[in-house]
Amino acid sequence: MSEAHILPIIFVAIMGLAILVYSLLDGYDLGVGILFPLSQQREQNRDTMIASIGPFWDANETWLVMAVGTILIAFPKAHSVILFELYIPATIMLLGLIMRGVAFDFRAKAAVDFKLLWDRLFKLGSIVTALSQGYMLGKYVTGFQAGLIAELFSLASALGVTAAYACIGATWLIMKTEGELQKRSTYWARVTLNIMFLGIAFVCAVNIWLNPQVFSRWFDFPLAMFVLLIPLICLLLFIAANYLLRYYPLDQDRLNYLPFLLVCGIFLLSFVGLAFSYFPHIIPGQMTIWQSASDTASLKFLLYGAVVVIPVIIAYTAFSYIIFRGKASELKYY
Amino acid sequence: MLDTLDLSRIQFAANISFHILFPTINIALGWILFYFKLRHDISKKPVWMRSYRFWVKIFSLTFALGVVSGITMSFQFGTNWPGFMETVGNIAGPLLGYEVLTAFFLEATFLGIMLFGINRVSSTVHTLSTFIVALGTTLSAFWILALNSWMHTPAGFEIRDGVVYATNWWDIIFNPSFPYRLIHMLLASGLTAAFFISGISAYRIRKGDPKIAPRAALKTGVSLAAVLIPLQIYVGDLHGLDTLKNQPAKIAAIEAVWETEKSTPLILFAIPDEERRTNFFDVSIPGMASLILTHDIKGEIKGLNEFETHPPVKPLFFGFRIMVGLGMCMLIFSWASMVLLIRGRPLPNLLLRGLEIMTFSGWIATLAGWYVTEVGRQPWLVTGILRTADAVTSVPSNHVGITLAAYLLTYSLLLVAYIHTLRVIAKRSITVEEFETLPPKFAEEYHTNLDSRGLTK
């Protein structure tokens, strides 16, 4: 197999990794923002919730730059088409990201009178970001078709993604908080888990119904016997999470990380499912990775660096998570 | 009615202008924080830790604004300038890719340790994290300036079927204008941060802050400015000479020289008129432009009329003079303050006031300089390869109009909030001690506040 064939596959894998890691990591910190309680007496809760994502959010958002960057760099033609189609929702998402990113810092430093205002903006920005990402996912999956069904599908996807982020955020909080806030987080996790389940089931069903190609990919024998394990395991994870969450938090806070891991598993399988539905198309039904790839020499030049640097990035990211392990209430700003 | 091209250009200019404000402060502020932390680690004097703690707050706020506006930048290429990546993506892609890989993750991750980790890691690891964050911001500047410089003076490539392919990465990265532009920008960052620190410290002192920390920071800022400004003037001159060689039309527009002539005068002030192709109300020094640009008073400078296309004259002419004028002010303020500090005198109120006014002078000078160089590349997006007009998106103009309005509104609000918050932080620090959040075991040894060891009179 030639380099021109292999390199786009490697880069689409890097892109997939970036998108998956982004959805997990920024997913939980967006989720914390979506769940942000705004009433007066919840200020303590808000401070703890912010402390739980404080050391991480910045690096988490960098995975979005990496994901968009990989499409921009490795698949420039696809990048142009995607962002042309998503011009307005992408801008709305960016404004949401701006709002929440700065609110985060301003709330701690601005005059006290403005703290609640920044908290509101933080929640609003997180919700706007999550909704527009879900909407864009819906548009992308339908190949940017216009029309009522595609719009409704995209809106459903927007709600599904927002619920999914809220769910992973709630399980993150189960891990990072204690006492009353932890109990509340458990409740949030149970509610959002069910909405997320409906969202994923709906997207799967519509997708198979609308796209005969996707249908045949999933239901052709003999491959179907293996690939159908993906939705099956996903379903089992849902049932397990749903069951376990009834008993949380456990005595002495045992296994407080387990719901988070289960939801990560659901994210991973959903992502693999999506990727499997469309590969090697980078825009469903329109363009393959090879049609949109950059020049081989440029990809190779970048690959040398990526091979060295990505493991280093993963290593120091892990280092940072180890440093900041444990409950967020112990975290002090500065 | 503005079309998609004009609106996209304004939107890109608004985005990049807003974005660059924050890295310009933080590239150098990161190194200054590292210096504060290192001084503290070596001398164990609490004043350095207090300086660190005050400035790290501002660093983190500035960083947040830089990050969110930077994410917006990474989308602009695709949303508004698809032709850019389609034509030169093989060059621009890897350079941007290396910026993400080597700089963004590094600074973002270690920033977390720098801000939140002080009680969780050893002091050495914390100092090291500060160093890595500073290094990350500088690496980021390295890659993005390599790409920007390549757009001005492309090298190391070939064109096949209208698409650019890389032939030599060394030549691409170290293209002719890169070394000058990189050093010019890093020095600009140093000066911006130096006046930023001096200005806010001067504000605190003038408002009656009795502590040593703002005086230590003021001295650091002023000394840094006093050292960097002559270097900047020298490097700026080299950068100009390089531009004369590679982009002569830009220099002709900066100097508003219409006809090729020998012994070209240096125009201090004028109103250039592009339609009548002449200058009005000019005040000039004979032969000076030739002397500066060719190092020969009789040297010849090519006039604008000789170029087939040239950039618009007014923005370059005035932008350049704003930048140089502010540079001169920086020279005066930093050296005047330096002389007094060396003699051990406290700065008089008037000078403190002046430094306060100069707080954001670096921003204005940096923006003016960037407008000169970027507008000076027009009508090209990549000199000789791609015209700006050919790279723009086909998104309808009303869509771009809406997003532009939304960005402008957001950015204006954020800028107001940022400056307001700086004021709040500075005011609060006058009465509140910096080390309040230190763990108790540190707080005890640091109990004296008005200790007069070291820095100030």
Interface residues (C-beta under 8 A of the other chain):
Chain A: G54 P55 F56 D58 A59 E61 T62 L64 V65 M66 V68 G69 T70 I71 L72 I73 A74 P76 K77 H79 S80 I82 L83 F84 Y87 I88 A90 T91 L94 L95 L97 I98 M99 G101 V102 F104 D105 F106 K109 A110 A111 S294 D295 A297 S298 F301 L302 G305 A306 V309 I310 I313 Y316 T317 S320 I323 F324 L331 K332 Y333 Y334
Chain B: R53 V56 K57 S60 L61 F63 A64 L65 V67 V68 S69 G70 I71 T72 S74 F75 F77 G78 T79 P82 M85 E86 G89 N90 I91 G93 P94 L96 G97 Y98 V100 L101 T102 F104 F105 L106 A108 T109 F110 L111 G112 I113 L115 F116 G117 I118 N119 R120 V121 V163 Y165 A166 W169 T393 S394 V395 H399 I402 T403 A406 Y407 T410 L414 A417 H420 T421 V424 I425 T437
